[in-house]
């Protein structure tokens, strides 16, 4: 199989003619129990496909999951049983999943099966099953990083499995930035086509007015307002490193206020730390989850401290709402943010030096305007709709090509 380039879907690609959904059925499979950013984007993709009436959409998801409940508006739902506790029960449930998948494939007879994973090897059973049944299968994986880079304890073994076996199974890959696709091709030696379908935000976020409070020059008694918004999770999101840093540098409280907004497994640790450290609590606050528009309009800067990321929705939301973003220098961030707003992952000193440079309201306004332009070009709803229009015939063609080749 010859090596194919990473294909970014251009917004200028002509729109294909719509046709009856019955003639082209796509089966999407996501057996995850949690609901994360890639499920949000999967729903947006399904919504766009249904709106454009290009294909018939079927979604296999866990019963009672958020994905199943929300996806019913955009696809025919095939339910998998909820994941039970206990090793034996999970094994039996896996056997039921295999049976449901097999029955669905025989009944729906999809032209393409698209398996959705948050990261590589998250749900390997469905890819293996799809290939065993002779389906044309694509993998939609927003984070194609190595397991070593994401901190998996058995990362070297996982990466070896991907490189020597897993990467060879699908007929194509779909990810969210060209940079990630190129990195994946380099380390995993993938030779199949890699398409890029970028993330976007909700229509409500894009239609909201751009905040102006964050562009006002701070008075002597108003410190720069920095927010960490999203899932309060210590490993991936790096909240533990950030908390240790701010606790060790109380002088930062003279220049800024830091708000953690959200919920997650680190919420209790953070709350207890603030209760026992009065100095820290004088400038660091923990707030419950609030609507994104409200949070962004009440802060000057969004700070991200993740150890690994794809293209986070919260970054795109901040860009759309006119709030500068300071984030680690990952491929998904480099595709959107200027170098002066990026720092090496884990370097909290560099992160807060960058934040300090944003006290100048003219600098914040410049960054906000540049980010808004980048968002409109790459991640607006119009750009996403154009990308779906362009991706659809490419995915169809890939399915037809693999069918003719007997792959």
C-alpha positions in Angstrom: 0.0 0.0 0.0 1.5 3.3 -1.0 1.9 6.2 1.4 -0.8 8.8 1.1 -0.5 12.5 2.2 -2.3 13.9 5.1 -5.3 15.6 3.5 -6.6 18.8 5.0 -10.1 19.3 3.8 -10.1 22.7 1.9 -13.1 25.0 2.5 -13.1 25.7 -1.3 -13.9 22.2 -2.3 -17.2 22.1 -4.4 -20.3 20.8 -2.6 -21.3 17.3 -3.9 -24.8 16.7 -4.9 -27.0 15.3 -2.1 -28.7 12.0 -2.7 -31.0 9.6 -1.0 -29.6 8.5 2.4 -30.7 4.9 1.8 -28.0 4.4 -0.8 -25.2 5.3 1.5 -25.2 4.2 5.1 -22.5 5.1 7.6 -22.2 3.3 10.9 -20.5 5.2 13.7 -19.3 3.2 16.7 -18.4 4.7 20.1 -18.6 2.4 23.1 -17.2 4.8 25.6 -19.0 5.3 28.9 -17.8 8.9 29.5 -18.8 11.9 27.4 -15.8 14.0 26.3 -14.8 16.5 23.7 -14.5 14.0 20.9 -18.1 12.9 21.5 -19.2 16.5 21.3 -17.5 16.8 17.9 -19.0 13.4 16.8 -22.4 14.8 17.5 -21.6 18.0 15.5 -20.5 15.8 12.6 -23.6 13.7 12.7 -25.7 16.8 12.9 -24.0 18.3 9.8 -24.4 15.0 7.9 -28.1 14.9 8.7 -28.6 18.6 7.8 -26.9 18.1 4.5 -28.7 14.9 3.8 -25.6 13.3 2.3 -25.8 9.9 4.0 -27.9 7.8 6.3 -26.3 7.9 9.8 -26.4 5.1 12.4 -24.7 5.4 15.8 -23.8 2.6 18.1 -23.5 3.9 21.7 -24.0 2.9 25.3 -27.6 2.8 26.5 -28.3 5.7 28.9 -25.1 7.5 27.8 -25.1 11.2 27.0 -24.0 10.3 23.5 -26.9 8.0 23.0 -29.4 10.5 24.4 -28.1 13.4 22.3 -27.4 11.4 19.2 -30.9 10.3 18.7 -31.6 13.7 17.1 -29.1 13.1 14.3 -28.8 9.3 13.8 -30.6 6.0 14.2 -29.3 4.7 17.6 -28.1 1.1 18.1 -27.7 0.6 21.9 -24.9 -1.3 23.6 -25.4 -2.4 27.2 -24.0 -0.1 29.9 -20.6 -1.2 31.2 -21.0 -3.1 34.5 -18.6 -3.3 37.4 -16.4 -6.4 37.9 -14.1 -8.2 35.5 -16.3 -11.2 34.8 -19.4 -9.1 34.1 -17.3 -6.8 31.8 -16.1 -9.8 29.9 -19.7 -11.1 29.4 -20.7 -7.6 28.4 -17.9 -7.5 25.8 -19.3 -10.7 24.3 -22.8 -9.0 24.1 -21.1 -6.0 22.4 -19.6 -8.3 19.8 -23.0 -9.9 19.1 -24.7 -6.5 18.8 -22.0 -5.3 16.4 -22.3 -8.3 14.2 -26.1 -8.2 14.0 -26.0 -4.5 13.2 -23.4 -4.9 10.5 -25.5 -7.7 8.9 -28.7 -5.7 9.2 -27.5 -2.2 8.3 -24.9 -3.2 5.8 -23.0 0.1 6.1 -21.0 1.3 3.2 -18.5 2.7 5.7 -17.9 2.0 9.4 -16.3 4.8 11.4 -14.9 3.7 14.8 -14.5 6.6 17.3 -11.7 6.5 19.9 -10.6 9.3 22.3 -7.1 8.0 21.9 -5.4 5.0 20.2 -6.4 1.6 21.5 -9.3 3.0 23.6 -11.7 0.6 22.0 -9.7 -1.9 19.8 -12.4 -4.5 19.7 -14.6 -2.6 17.3 -11.9 -2.0 14.8 -10.9 -5.7 14.9 -14.6 -6.7 14.5 -15.2 -4.4 11.6 -12.2 -5.8 9.7 -13.1 -9.4 10.6 -16.5 -8.8 9.0 -15.1 -7.3 5.9 -16.3 -3.8 6.5 -14.6 -0.7 5.1 -13.5 1.0 8.3 -12.1 4.4 9.2 -10.8 5.4 12.6 -11.8 8.9 13.9 -9.2 9.6 16.6 -8.7 13.2 17.8 -5.5 12.4 19.7 -3.1 10.4 17.7 -0.2 10.9 20.1 2.0 8.1 21.4 0.9 6.5 24.6 4.4 7.3 26.1 3.8 11.0 25.6 0.4 10.7 27.3 1.9 9.0 30.4 0.5 5.5 30.1 2.4 3.1 32.3 2.6 0.5 29.6 3.1 3.2 26.9 6.0 1.5 25.1 4.0 -1.7 24.7 0.9 0.1 23.5 2.9 2.1 21.0 4.6 -1.0 19.7 1.1 -2.6 19.2 0.0 0.5 17.3 3.1 0.6 15.1 3.3 -3.0 14.2 -0.4 -4.0 14.1 -3.1 -1.5 14.9 -2.1 1.2 12.5 -2.3 -1.3 9.6 -6.0 -2.3 10.2 -8.2 0.6 9.1 -8.6 1.8 5.5 -8.1 5.4 6.6 -7.8 7.7 9.5 -9.6 10.9 10.5 -8.1 13.4 12.9 -8.4 17.1 13.7 -5.2 18.8 12.6 -2.7 18.2 9.8 0.2 18.4 12.3 -1.2 15.5 14.3 -1.7 13.4 11.2 1.9 14.1 10.1 3.3 13.2 13.5 1.2 10.0 13.5 2.4 9.0 10.1 6.0 9.5 11.2 5.9 7.5 14.4 3.3 4.8 13.5 4.4 4.3 9.9 0.8 4.5 8.8 0.4 4.3 5.0 -3.4 4.8 4.7 -5.0 8.1 3.8 -5.3 10.5 6.8 -8.1 13.1 6.5 -8.4 16.2 8.7 -11.9 17.2 10.0 -11.3 20.1 12.4 -13.2 20.8 15.6 -15.7 23.6 15.9 -17.9 25.2 18.6 -21.6 25.4 19.2 -23.6 27.9 17.2 -24.5 29.7 20.4 -20.8 30.3 21.2 -20.1 31.6 17.8 -23.1 33.9 17.7 -22.4 35.4 21.2 -21.0 38.9 21.4 -17.2 39.2 21.9 -16.4 40.2 25.5 -15.1 43.6 26.2 -14.5 43.5 29.9 -11.2 41.6 29.4 -9.9 44.4 27.2 -10.1 47.1 29.8 -6.8 48.1 31.4 -6.6 46.8 34.9 -6.7 49.5 37.5 -4.3 49.5 40.4 -6.8 47.5 42.5 -8.0 45.2 39.7 -5.7 42.3 39.1 -5.6 40.4 35.8 -8.3 37.7 35.9 -7.1 34.3 34.7 -9.4 31.3 34.4 -8.8 27.5 34.1 -12.1 26.2 32.7 -13.1 22.5 32.2 -12.6 19.1 33.8 -10.6 19.4 37.0 -8.4 16.3 36.3 -4.9 16.2 37.6 -3.0 14.0 35.1 -4.1 15.1 31.6 -5.1 18.6 32.5 -2.0 19.2 34.6 -4.0 20.9 37.4 -1.7 19.3 40.1 1.4 21.0 38.6 -0.4 24.3 38.3 -1.7 24.2 41.9 1.8 23.3 43.3 3.3 26.2 41.3 0.9 28.9 42.5 1.1 27.7 46.1 4.9 28.1 45.9 4.7 31.6 44.3 2.4 33.7 46.4 3.8 36.8 44.8 1.7 36.1 41.8 -1.3 37.0 43.8 -0.2 40.7 43.7 -0.7 40.8 39.9 -3.6 38.4 39.1 -6.5 36.4 40.3 -6.8 32.7 39.3 -10.1 30.9 39.0 -10.7 27.2 38.6 -14.1 26.7 37.1 -15.5 23.2 36.6 -15.8 19.8 38.2 -13.7 16.6 38.3 -11.6 14.2 40.3 -9.2 16.9 41.5 -12.0 19.1 42.8 -11.8 17.8 46.4 -8.1 18.2 46.6 -8.2 21.7 45.3 -11.1 22.6 47.7 -9.2 21.3 50.7 -6.0 23.1 49.7 -7.8 26.4 49.6 -9.5 25.8 52.9 -6.2 25.2 54.7 -4.1 27.8 52.9 -5.5 31.3 53.6 -2.8 33.0 51.6 -3.6 30.9 48.5 -7.3 31.4 49.0 -6.9 35.2 48.9 -6.2 35.1 45.1 -7.2 31.6 43.9 -10.8 30.5 43.8 -12.8 27.4 43.0 -16.1 27.9 41.2 -18.8 25.4 40.1 -19.4 24.9 36.4 -21.0 27.9 34.7 -22.0 28.6 31.1 -18.9 29.2 29.0 -20.0 32.6 27.7 -20.5 33.9 31.2 -17.1 32.6 32.4 -15.2 34.0 29.4 -16.8 37.4 29.6 -15.8 37.7 33.3 -12.1 36.9 32.7 -9.1 38.3 30.8 -7.1 35.2 29.9 -7.7 31.5 29.6 -4.9 29.3 30.9 -4.4 25.7 29.8 -1.8 23.5 31.5 -2.5 20.1 30.0 0.2 17.4 29.6 -1.4 16.3 26.3 -4.3 17.6 24.2 -5.9 17.4 20.7 -7.7 20.6 19.8 -9.6 21.5 23.0 -13.0 23.0 22.5 -12.5 25.4 25.4 -9.6 26.9 23.5 -11.7 27.4 20.4 -14.5 28.9 22.6 -12.2 31.4 24.1 -10.9 32.4 20.6 -14.5 32.8 19.4 -15.3 35.0 22.4 -12.3 37.3 22.2 -10.4 35.9 25.2 -6.6 35.4 24.8 -5.3 31.8 25.4 -2.1 30.8 27.0 -1.4 27.1 26.4 1.2 24.3 26.0 3.1 24.1 22.7 1.2 21.0 21.3 0.4 20.4 17.6 -3.3 21.2 18.2 -2.4 24.5 19.8 0.2 25.5 17.3 -2.4 25.2 14.5 -4.3 28.0 16.1 -2.2 30.1 18.5 0.7 32.4 17.9 4.1 31.4 19.4 4.1 34.2 22.1 1.1 32.5 23.7 2.6 29.0 23.8 5.0 27.5 26.4 6.6 24.1 26.8 4.3 21.7 28.7 5.0 21.8 32.4 6.9 25.0 32.4 4.7 27.1 34.7 7.3 29.9 35.0 7.1 30.4 31.2 3.3 30.2 31.4 3.0 33.0 34.0 5.6 35.1 32.2 3.3 35.0 29.2 0.3 35.9 31.3 2.2 38.9 32.7 2.8 40.2 29.2 -1.0 40.2 28.7 -1.6 42.9 31.3 -1.3 45.4 28.5 -4.9 45.8 27.1 -3.6 46.7 23.6 -1.7 43.4 23.6 -4.7 41.5 24.7 -6.8 43.2 22.0 -4.2 42.3 19.3 -4.1 38.7 20.4 -7.9 38.5 20.7 -8.4 39.9 17.2 -5.8 37.5 15.7 -7.4 34.5 17.5 -10.8 35.5 16.3 -9.6 35.6 12.7 -7.9 32.2 13.1 -11.1 30.8 14.5 -13.2 32.1 11.7 -10.9 30.6 9.1 -10.4 27.2 10.7 -13.0 26.4 13.2 -16.2 28.4 12.6 -19.4 26.6 11.8 -19.2 27.6 8.2 -15.7 26.2 8.0 -16.8 23.0 9.6 -19.8 22.6 7.3 -17.5 23.1 4.3 -15.1 20.5 5.7 -17.9 18.0 6.1 -19.1 18.7 2.5 -15.6 18.1 1.2 -14.9 15.0 3.4 -18.0 13.1 2.5 -17.1 12.3 -1.1 -13.6 11.5 -0.1 -14.8 9.0 2.5 -17.2 7.5 0.0 -14.4 7.2 -2.6 -12.2 5.5 0.0 -14.9 3.0 0.7 -15.4 2.2 -3.0 -11.7 1.9 -3.6 -11.2 -0.5 -0.7 -14.2 -2.5 -1.8 -12.8 -2.8 -5.3 -9.4 -3.8 -4.0 -10.9 -6.4 -1.7 -8.9 -4.9 1.3 
